[in-house]
């Protein structure tokens, strides 16, 4: 009597990511009408095209007023050392002048 065995190969790829805290500082310029009232999003890019995706910076519609400096703590996927960003706002009635943005990850500052 022969034993028949069925062999099944199961290939499971686990996809997971580790979230870390990003400290983000946004300085709006000191020019007339340089602020924005709309929601603001930031996408942080690391090496190998890793990115956080659009992150909504929290606050009401008066967060980014002229000459203001705002700090945010945001949890998002770990993309390694930040290389570049895309920041955008959705206020169609005004522009927005950003003086600078600082991003700190694991006590490493990128400006």
N, CA, C and O atoms as a GROMACS GRO file, in nm:
protein
  444
    1UNK      N    1   0.084  -0.118   0.000
    1UNK     CA    2   0.000   0.000   0.000
    1UNK      C    3   0.088   0.124   0.000
    1UNK      O    4   0.179   0.136   0.082
    2UNK      N    5   0.062   0.215  -0.091
    2UNK     CA    6   0.143   0.336  -0.099
    2UNK      C    7   0.070   0.452  -0.032
    2UNK      O    8  -0.052   0.463  -0.037
    3UNK      N    9   0.150   0.536   0.028
    3UNK     CA   10   0.094   0.657   0.091
    3UNK      C   11   0.100   0.771  -0.009
    3UNK      O   12   0.204   0.797  -0.068
    4UNK      N   13  -0.010   0.837  -0.028
    4UNK     CA   14  -0.015   0.954  -0.115
    4UNK      C   15  -0.018   1.079  -0.028
    4UNK      O   16  -0.102   1.094   0.061
    5UNK      N   17   0.075   1.168  -0.055
    5UNK     CA   18   0.083   1.292   0.020
    5UNK      C   19   0.063   1.408  -0.077
    5UNK      O   20   0.122   1.411  -0.185
    6UNK      N   21  -0.017   1.500  -0.039
    6UNK     CA   22  -0.032   1.623  -0.114
    6UNK      C   23   0.053   1.730  -0.046
    6UNK      O   24   0.041   1.753   0.074
    7UNK      N   25   0.135   1.791  -0.123
    7UNK     CA   26   0.221   1.897  -0.068
    7UNK      C   27   0.172   2.029  -0.123
    7UNK      O   28   0.159   2.047  -0.244
    8UNK      N   29   0.145   2.121  -0.033
    8UNK     CA   30   0.101   2.254  -0.069
    8UNK      C   31   0.207   2.353  -0.025
    8UNK      O   32   0.253   2.350   0.089
    9UNK      N   33   0.244   2.437  -0.114
    9UNK     CA   34   0.341   2.542  -0.081
    9UNK      C   35   0.263   2.672  -0.069
    9UNK      O   36   0.195   2.716  -0.162
   10UNK      N   37   0.275   2.730   0.046
   10UNK     CA   38   0.203   2.853   0.074
   10UNK      C   39   0.304   2.966   0.087
   10UNK      O   40   0.392   2.962   0.173
   11UNK      N   41   0.292   3.062   0.003
   11UNK     CA   42   0.382   3.177   0.005
   11UNK      C   43   0.304   3.297   0.058
   11UNK      O   44   0.212   3.347  -0.006
   12UNK      N   45   0.343   3.340   0.175
   12UNK     CA   46   0.276   3.454   0.237
   12UNK      C   47   0.377   3.566   0.253
   12UNK      O   48   0.482   3.548   0.316
   13UNK      N   49   0.347   3.679   0.196
   13UNK     CA   50   0.430   3.798   0.214
   13UNK      C   51   0.362   3.888   0.315
   13UNK      O   52   0.247   3.929   0.296
   14UNK      N   53   0.431   3.917   0.419
   14UNK     CA   54   0.376   4.007   0.520
   14UNK      C   55   0.420   4.148   0.489
   14UNK      O   56   0.540   4.176   0.474
   15UNK      N   57   0.325   4.237   0.479
   15UNK     CA   58   0.354   4.378   0.455
   15UNK      C   59   0.315   4.454   0.580
   15UNK      O   60   0.198   4.453   0.620
   16UNK      N   61   0.409   4.519   0.638
   16UNK     CA   62   0.379   4.602   0.754
   16UNK      C   63   0.475   4.719   0.753
   16UNK      O   64   0.579   4.716   0.687
   17UNK      N   65   0.440   4.819   0.826
   17UNK     CA   66   0.529   4.934   0.836
   17UNK      C   67   0.534   4.981   0.980
   17UNK      O   68   0.445   4.955   1.061
   18UNK      N   69   0.639   5.048   1.008
   18UNK     CA   70   0.660   5.103   1.140
   18UNK      C   71   0.631   5.253   1.133
   18UNK      O   72   0.685   5.323   1.047
   19UNK      N   73   0.548   5.299   1.223
   19UNK     CA   74   0.521   5.442   1.229
   19UNK      C   75   0.615   5.508   1.328
   19UNK      O   76   0.648   5.452   1.433
   20UNK      N   77   0.658   5.627   1.293
   20UNK     CA   78   0.741   5.708   1.381
   20UNK      C   79   0.681   5.847   1.391
   20UNK      O   80   0.590   5.883   1.316
   21UNK      N   81   0.732   5.924   1.484
   21UNK     CA   82   0.683   6.060   1.502
   21UNK      C   83   0.772   6.159   1.428
   21UNK      O   84   0.894   6.159   1.444
   22UNK      N   85   0.709   6.243   1.349
   22UNK     CA   86   0.776   6.352   1.280
   22UNK      C   87   0.739   6.482   1.351
   22UNK      O   88   0.622   6.508   1.378
   23UNK      N   89   0.839   6.563   1.382
   23UNK     CA   90   0.816   6.697   1.435
   23UNK      C   91   0.832   6.794   1.318
   23UNK      O   92   0.939   6.803   1.259
   24UNK      N   93   0.725   6.864   1.286
   24UNK     CA   94   0.723   6.951   1.169
   24UNK      C   95   0.697   7.094   1.213
   24UNK      O   96   0.599   7.121   1.283
   25UNK      N   97   0.784   7.185   1.173
   25UNK     CA   98   0.766   7.328   1.200
   25UNK      C   99   0.746   7.400   1.067
   25UNK      O  100   0.824   7.384   0.974
   26UNK      N  101   0.639   7.478   1.059
   26UNK     CA  102   0.608   7.554   0.938
   26UNK      C  103   0.606   7.701   0.972
   26UNK      O  104   0.532   7.744   1.061
   27UNK      N  105   0.689   7.779   0.903
   27UNK     CA  106   0.695   7.925   0.922
   27UNK      C  107   0.636   7.992   0.800
   27UNK      O  108   0.686   7.976   0.688
   28UNK      N  109   0.527   8.066   0.821
   28UNK     CA  110   0.465   8.142   0.713
   28UNK      C  111   0.534   8.278   0.703
   28UNK      O  112   0.569   8.338   0.805
   29UNK      N  113   0.554   8.326   0.583
   29UNK     CA  114   0.625   8.451   0.559
   29UNK      C  115   0.556   8.573   0.617
   29UNK      O  116   0.439   8.570   0.655
   30UNK      N  117   0.632   8.681   0.622
   30UNK     CA  118   0.584   8.806   0.681
   30UNK      C  119   0.551   8.909   0.573
   30UNK      O  120   0.593   9.024   0.582
   31UNK      N  121   0.477   8.866   0.473
   31UNK     CA  122   0.433   8.956   0.368
   31UNK      C  123   0.282   8.970   0.376
   31UNK      O  124   0.213   8.883   0.430
   32UNK      N  125   0.231   9.079   0.324
   32UNK     CA  126   0.086   9.100   0.322
   32UNK      C  127   0.019   8.984   0.248
   32UNK      O  128   0.063   8.947   0.139
   33UNK      N  129  -0.086   8.929   0.306
   33UNK     CA  130  -0.162   8.818   0.247
   33UNK      C  131  -0.078   8.692   0.224
   33UNK      O  132  -0.104   8.617   0.130
   34UNK      N  133   0.020   8.669   0.306
   34UNK     CA  134   0.105   8.551   0.287
   34UNK      C  135   0.050   8.426   0.354
   34UNK      O  136   0.104   8.317   0.334
   35UNK      N  137  -0.056   8.437   0.434
   35UNK     CA  138  -0.115   8.322   0.502
   35UNK      C  139  -0.215   8.249   0.416
   35UNK      O  140  -0.248   8.291   0.305
   36UNK      N  141  -0.265   8.138   0.470
   36UNK     CA  142  -0.368   8.060   0.402
   36UNK      C  143  -0.473   8.016   0.503
   36UNK      O  144  -0.443   7.994   0.620
   37UNK      N  145  -0.596   8.003   0.457
   37UNK     CA  146  -0.706   7.959   0.542
   37UNK      C  147  -0.748   7.816   0.514
   37UNK      O  148  -0.832   7.760   0.585
   38UNK      N  149  -0.692   7.757   0.412
   38UNK     CA  150  -0.734   7.622   0.375
   38UNK      C  151  -0.654   7.514   0.446
   38UNK      O  152  -0.554   7.543   0.511
   39UNK      N  153  -0.699   7.389   0.432
   39UNK     CA  154  -0.623   7.278   0.488
   39UNK      C  155  -0.488   7.265   0.418
   39UNK      O  156  -0.475   7.293   0.299
   40UNK      N  157  -0.387   7.222   0.496
   40UNK     CA  158  -0.251   7.209   0.445
   40UNK      C  159  -0.208   7.063   0.459
   40UNK      O  160  -0.230   6.999   0.562
   41UNK      N  161  -0.146   7.011   0.353
   41UNK     CA  162  -0.099   6.873   0.349
   41UNK      C  163   0.051   6.872   0.320
   41UNK      O  164   0.102   6.956   0.246
   42UNK      N  165   0.120   6.776   0.380
   42UNK     CA  166   0.262   6.757   0.352
   42UNK      C  167   0.286   6.610   0.320
   42UNK      O  168   0.229   6.521   0.383
   43UNK      N  169   0.370   6.586   0.221
   43UNK     CA  170   0.412   6.451   0.184
   43UNK      C  171   0.564   6.450   0.195
   43UNK      O  172   0.631   6.529   0.128
   44UNK      N  173   0.619   6.362   0.278
   44UNK     CA  174   0.762   6.356   0.303
   44UNK      C  175   0.818   6.235   0.227
   44UNK      O  176   0.765   6.125   0.236
   45UNK      N  177   0.927   6.258   0.153
   45UNK     CA  178   0.989   6.154   0.073
   45UNK      C  179   1.125   6.118   0.130
   45UNK      O  180   1.201   6.204   0.173
   46UNK      N  181   1.155   5.988   0.128
   46UNK     CA  182   1.286   5.939   0.168
   46UNK      C  183   1.354   5.876   0.049
   46UNK      O  184   1.323   5.908  -0.066
   47UNK      N  185   1.448   5.787   0.076
   47UNK     CA  186   1.518   5.716  -0.030
   47UNK      C  187   1.427   5.612  -0.096
   47UNK      O  188   1.327   5.569  -0.039
   48UNK      N  189   1.465   5.574  -0.216
   48UNK     CA  190   1.394   5.469  -0.291
   48UNK      C  191   1.246   5.499  -0.308
   48UNK      O  192   1.164   5.407  -0.309
   49UNK      N  193   1.211   5.626  -0.322
   49UNK     CA  194   1.074   5.671  -0.343
   49UNK      C  195   0.979   5.635  -0.229
   49UNK      O  196   0.857   5.635  -0.249
   50UNK      N  197   1.031   5.606  -0.112
   50UNK     CA  198   0.943   5.587   0.003
   50UNK      C  199   0.882   5.722   0.037
   50UNK      O  200   0.948   5.826   0.028
   51UNK      N  201   0.755   5.719   0.076
   51UNK     CA  202   0.688   5.844   0.109
   51UNK      C  203   0.581   5.820   0.213
   51UNK      O  204   0.529   5.710   0.229
   52UNK      N  205   0.549   5.928   0.284
   52UNK     CA  206   0.447   5.918   0.388
   52UNK      C  207   0.307   5.925   0.331
   52UNK      O  208   0.212   5.885   0.397
   53UNK      N  209   0.293   5.975   0.210
   53UNK     CA  210   0.160   6.006   0.157
   53UNK      C  211   0.118   6.142   0.214
   53UNK      O  212   0.186   6.197   0.300
   54UNK      N  213   0.009   6.193   0.167
   54UNK     CA  214  -0.038   6.324   0.214
   54UNK      C  215  -0.079   6.317   0.360
   54UNK      O  216  -0.166   6.238   0.398
   55UNK      N  217  -0.017   6.400   0.442
   55UNK     CA  218  -0.049   6.411   0.584
   55UNK      C  219  -0.115   6.545   0.607
   55UNK      O  220  -0.057   6.650   0.577
   56UNK      N  221  -0.234   6.544   0.661
   56UNK     CA  222  -0.305   6.669   0.692
   56UNK      C  223  -0.246   6.728   0.818
   56UNK      O  224  -0.241   6.663   0.922
   57UNK      N  225  -0.200   6.853   0.809
   57UNK     CA  226  -0.151   6.921   0.928
   57UNK      C  227  -0.272   6.972   1.006
   57UNK      O  228  -0.352   7.049   0.952
   58UNK      N  229  -0.286   6.931   1.131
   58UNK     CA  230  -0.408   6.961   1.206
   58UNK      C  231  -0.420   7.108   1.243
   58UNK      O  232  -0.322   7.181   1.251
   59UNK      N  233  -0.543   7.149   1.266
   59UNK     CA  234  -0.570   7.286   1.310
   59UNK      C  235  -0.691   7.343   1.242
   59UNK      O  236  -0.745   7.285   1.148
   60UNK      N  237  -0.732   7.457   1.291
   60UNK     CA  238  -0.846   7.525   1.228
   60UNK      C  239  -0.798   7.605   1.108
   60UNK      O  240  -0.681   7.597   1.069
   61UNK      N  241  -0.887   7.682   1.050
   61UNK     CA  242  -0.852   7.753   0.927
   61UNK      C  243  -0.770   7.881   0.951
   61UNK      O  244  -0.744   7.955   0.855
   62UNK      N  245  -0.729   7.908   1.073
   62UNK     CA  246  -0.646   8.026   1.100
   62UNK      C  247  -0.508   7.988   1.150
   62UNK      O  248  -0.440   8.070   1.213
   63UNK      N  249  -0.464   7.866   1.123
   63UNK     CA  250  -0.336   7.818   1.174
   63UNK      C  251  -0.219   7.886   1.104
   63UNK      O  252  -0.119   7.920   1.168
   64UNK      N  253  -0.229   7.905   0.974
   64UNK     CA  254  -0.117   7.955   0.895
   64UNK      C  255  -0.136   8.102   0.859
   64UNK      O  256  -0.149   8.138   0.742
   65UNK      N  257  -0.138   8.186   0.962
   65UNK     CA  258  -0.154   8.330   0.941
   65UNK      C  259  -0.019   8.393   0.910
   65UNK      O  260   0.086   8.331   0.928
   66UNK      N  261  -0.023   8.516   0.863
   66UNK     CA  262   0.098   8.590   0.829
   66UNK      C  263   0.196   8.590   0.945
   66UNK      O  264   0.159   8.621   1.058
   67UNK      N  265   0.320   8.555   0.918
   67UNK     CA  266   0.432   8.557   1.013
   67UNK      C  267   0.420   8.456   1.127
   67UNK      O  268   0.488   8.468   1.229
   68UNK      N  269   0.333   8.357   1.112
   68UNK     CA  270   0.315   8.257   1.219
   68UNK      C  271   0.416   8.143   1.206
   68UNK      O  272   0.463   8.111   1.097
   69UNK      N  273   0.446   8.084   1.320
   69UNK     CA  274   0.529   7.963   1.325
   69UNK      C  275   0.448   7.858   1.398
   69UNK      O  276   0.407   7.879   1.512
   70UNK      N  277   0.424   7.745   1.334
   70UNK     CA  278   0.341   7.639   1.391
   70UNK      C  279   0.420   7.510   1.396
   70UNK      O  280   0.494   7.476   1.303
   71UNK      N  281   0.404   7.437   1.507
   71UNK     CA  282   0.472   7.309   1.526
   71UNK      C  283   0.369   7.198   1.537
   71UNK      O  284   0.265   7.213   1.601
   72UNK      N  285   0.400   7.086   1.472
   72UNK     CA  286   0.309   6.972   1.468
   72UNK      C  287   0.386   6.844   1.501
   72UNK      O  288   0.504   6.831   1.468
   73UNK      N  289   0.319   6.752   1.566
   73UNK     CA  290   0.371   6.618   1.590
   73UNK      C  291   0.281   6.523   1.511
   73UNK      O  292   0.162   6.512   1.541
   74UNK      N  293   0.336   6.456   1.411
   74UNK     CA  294   0.258   6.370   1.323
   74UNK      C  295   0.319   6.230   1.323
   74UNK      O  296   0.440   6.216   1.309
   75UNK      N  297   0.236   6.128   1.338
   75UNK     CA  298   0.282   5.990   1.324
   75UNK      C  299   0.256   5.943   1.183
   75UNK      O  300   0.145   5.958   1.130
   76UNK      N  301   0.359   5.885   1.121
   76UNK     CA  302   0.346   5.836   0.984
   76UNK      C  303   0.450   5.727   0.961
   76UNK      O  304   0.536   5.702   1.045
   77UNK      N  305   0.441   5.663   0.846
   77UNK     CA  306   0.532   5.556   0.809
   77UNK      C  307   0.677   5.606   0.812
   77UNK      O  308   0.704   5.720   0.777
   78UNK      N  309   0.767   5.521   0.854
   78UNK     CA  310   0.910   5.554   0.859
   78UNK      C  311   0.967   5.542   0.717
   78UNK      O  312   0.971   5.434   0.660
   79UNK      N  313   1.010   5.655   0.662
   79UNK     CA  314   1.064   5.658   0.526
   79UNK      C  315   1.216   5.675   0.528
   79UNK      O  316   1.277   5.697   0.424
   80UNK      N  317   1.276   5.666   0.646
   80UNK     CA  318   1.419   5.690   0.659
   80UNK      C  319   1.445   5.839   0.668
   80UNK      O  320   1.357   5.916   0.706
   81UNK      N  321   1.565   5.879   0.631
   81UNK     CA  322   1.601   6.020   0.636
   81UNK      C  323   1.521   6.098   0.532
   81UNK      O  324   1.523   6.064   0.414
   82UNK      N  325   1.449   6.203   0.574
   82UNK     CA  326   1.374   6.283   0.478
   82UNK      C  327   1.467   6.347   0.374
   82UNK      O  328   1.569   6.405   0.408
   83UNK      N  329   1.429   6.333   0.248
   83UNK     CA  330   1.508   6.387   0.137
   83UNK      C  331   1.443   6.510   0.074
   83UNK      O  332   1.512   6.605   0.036
   84UNK      N  333   1.311   6.508   0.064
   84UNK     CA  334   1.238   6.622   0.004
   84UNK      C  335   1.093   6.614   0.050
   84UNK      O  336   1.050   6.514   0.107
   85UNK      N  337   1.020   6.721   0.024
   85UNK     CA  338   0.878   6.726   0.060
   85UNK      C  339   0.798   6.789  -0.052
   85UNK      O  340   0.851   6.858  -0.139
   86UNK      N  341   0.669   6.763  -0.047
   86UNK     CA  342   0.572   6.840  -0.125
   86UNK      C  343   0.471   6.891  -0.023
   86UNK      O  344   0.413   6.812   0.051
   87UNK      N  345   0.452   7.020  -0.020
   87UNK     CA  346   0.352   7.079   0.070
   87UNK      C  347   0.252   7.154  -0.016
   87UNK      O  348   0.289   7.221  -0.113
   88UNK      N  349   0.125   7.142   0.020
   88UNK     CA  350   0.021   7.206  -0.060
   88UNK      C  351  -0.092   7.251   0.031
   88UNK      O  352  -0.107   7.202   0.143
   89UNK      N  353  -0.170   7.344  -0.018
   89UNK     CA  354  -0.288   7.391   0.055
   89UNK      C  355  -0.407   7.394  -0.039
   89UNK      O  356  -0.392   7.395  -0.161
   90UNK      N  357  -0.526   7.396   0.020
   90UNK     CA  358  -0.649   7.393  -0.061
   90UNK      C  359  -0.732   7.518  -0.043
   90UNK      O  360  -0.855   7.512  -0.038
   91UNK      N  361  -0.666   7.632  -0.034
   91UNK     CA  362  -0.736   7.760  -0.026
   91UNK      C  363  -0.729   7.824  -0.164
   91UNK      O  364  -0.627   7.881  -0.202
   92UNK      N  365  -0.838   7.814  -0.238
   92UNK     CA  366  -0.838   7.863  -0.376
   92UNK      C  367  -0.848   8.015  -0.386
   92UNK      O  368  -0.826   8.071  -0.494
   93UNK      N  369  -0.879   8.082  -0.275
   93UNK     CA  370  -0.896   8.226  -0.281
   93UNK      C  371  -0.767   8.303  -0.254
   93UNK      O  372  -0.758   8.421  -0.285
   94UNK      N  373  -0.667   8.236  -0.196
   94UNK     CA  374  -0.541   8.305  -0.166
   94UNK      C  375  -0.422   8.216  -0.200
   94UNK      O  376  -0.436   8.095  -0.217
   95UNK      N  377  -0.307   8.279  -0.208
   95UNK     CA  378  -0.181   8.206  -0.220
   95UNK      C  379  -0.130   8.178  -0.080
   95UNK      O  380  -0.201   8.200   0.018
   96UNK      N  381  -0.007   8.132  -0.071
   96UNK     CA  382   0.053   8.107   0.060
   96UNK      C  383   0.203   8.115   0.044
   96UNK      O  384   0.261   8.047  -0.040
   97UNK      N  385   0.266   8.199   0.126
   97UNK     CA  386   0.411   8.212   0.121
   97UNK      C  387   0.469   8.140   0.242
   97UNK      O  388   0.449   8.181   0.356
   98UNK      N  389   0.542   8.032   0.215
   98UNK     CA  390   0.608   7.956   0.321
   98UNK      C  391   0.753   8.005   0.331
   98UNK      O  392   0.827   8.000   0.233
   99UNK      N  393   0.790   8.052   0.449
   99UNK     CA  394   0.927   8.098   0.471
   99UNK      C  395   1.021   7.979   0.483
   99UNK      O  396   1.123   7.972   0.414
  100UNK      N  397   0.987   7.884   0.571
  100UNK     CA  398   1.067   7.762   0.582
  100UNK      C  399   0.987   7.651   0.648
  100UNK      O  400   0.884   7.675   0.711
  101UNK      N  401   1.037   7.529   0.633
  101UNK     CA  402   0.979   7.410   0.697
  101UNK      C  403   1.095   7.331   0.757
  101UNK      O  404   1.196   7.307   0.691
  102UNK      N  405   1.080   7.290   0.881
  102UNK     CA  406   1.177   7.205   0.946
  102UNK      C  407   1.110   7.072   0.980
  102UNK      O  408   0.996   7.070   1.026
  103UNK      N  409   1.181   6.963   0.957
  103UNK     CA  410   1.132   6.831   0.993
  103UNK      C  411   1.238   6.763   1.079
  103UNK      O  412   1.354   6.754   1.040
  104UNK      N  413   1.196   6.717   1.194
  104UNK     CA  414   1.286   6.650   1.286
  104UNK      C  415   1.238   6.506   1.306
  104UNK      O  416   1.121   6.482   1.337
  105UNK      N  417   1.332   6.411   1.286
  105UNK     CA  418   1.302   6.270   1.304
  105UNK      C  419   1.416   6.211   1.386
  105UNK      O  420   1.533   6.226   1.350
  106UNK      N  421   1.384   6.144   1.496
  106UNK     CA  422   1.487   6.085   1.582
  106UNK      C  423   1.596   6.187   1.617
  106UNK      O  424   1.715   6.155   1.615
  107UNK      N  425   1.555   6.308   1.648
  107UNK     CA  426   1.647   6.416   1.684
  107UNK      C  427   1.741   6.457   1.570
  107UNK      O  428   1.846   6.517   1.595
  108UNK      N  429   1.704   6.426   1.447
  108UNK     CA  430   1.780   6.468   1.330
  108UNK      C  431   1.697   6.571   1.257
  108UNK      O  432   1.584   6.543   1.217
  109UNK      N  433   1.750   6.692   1.240
  109UNK     CA  434   1.677   6.805   1.183
  109UNK      C  435   1.709   6.820   1.036
  109UNK      O  436   1.825   6.820   0.996
  110UNK      N  437   1.603   6.835   0.954
  110UNK     CA  438   1.617   6.866   0.812
  110UNK      C  439   1.545   6.997   0.789
  110UNK      O  440   1.427   7.011   0.823
  111UNK      N  441   1.614   7.092   0.731
  111UNK     CA  442   1.552   7.223   0.703
  111UNK      C  443   1.565   7.256   0.557
  111UNK      O  444   1.520   7.361   0.513
   0.00000   0.00000   0.00000
